[in-house]
Amino acid sequence: MARMSRREMNELAADREKCAARCDRNAKSGREAAADTTLSDNTRRQAAASAQLADKHAQEYREEAATLREGRIPGEDW
């Protein structure tokens, strides 16, 4: 497989930033649901856990974007 061009890496980095923004919105929604006392305890716990996962995914997407902008492939240096 041919190595990605710098342009392709930057396009993928921009896509990863969009994914991170979507995860940020999902995390915010989860935190709001977790704080909603009209919901059941179980639903609130699930929402809190989902918010944590979305925050983690957002961070991972941003790390991938930064790596791509440096001209490296994420995970390539393992």
N, C-alpha and C positions, 0 to 999 in steps of 0.2 A: 504494500500500500504506500502511495506517495505521501510524503510529509505535507502537512497543512501549510498553506502560504500564510504570511503575516496578516493579510486581509481576511482570510478565512478565520484565523485565530481571533482577530478583533471582532468579527461578526459573531462568533460563538461566545466571546466574552460579553458582548452586548446582550445576547440572548440569556446568558447566565445571570446578568444583572436584572433582567426582566423577571426571571424565575425567582430571584431573591426578593424582589418587590412583591411578587404574588405571595410568597411565603410570609412576608411581613404582614400583609393584609390578613392572611389566614391566622397567623399568630394573634393578631389584634382581636379578631373575631372570637378566637378560642378563649382569650383572656376575658373578654366581655361576657361570654357565656358562662365561664367559670365563676364570675362575680354575680351572676344573675340568681338571686335568691328564690325566684319563682320556679327555677328548674330543680329537678331532683338532685340529691347528693351524688348519685352515680353519674348522672349527666354532667354535672359540674366537674367531677373528678376526671372524666373522659375529656372534657373540653380543656382542662388545665394540662393534661398530658399531651393533647394534640397541639396546644400552643407551644409547649416546650419542643416538640419535634419540629414544628414549623420554624421556630427560631433557629434550631440546629441546622436545618436544611438551608435556611437563608444564609447562615454563616458559611456553610460549605459551598454554596453557589458563588458567594463573593470571593472566597479563596480560589475557586477554580477560575473565576474571571481574572483575578489578579495574576495568577500563574500564566494564563493565556496571553495577557497583555505584556508579560515579560518575555514572551516568545517561547514558552515551554509548554509541553503537554502535561495536564494534570495527571499525577501518578506515574509519569514516565521515569522518574528518578528513584523508583522503588528498587 
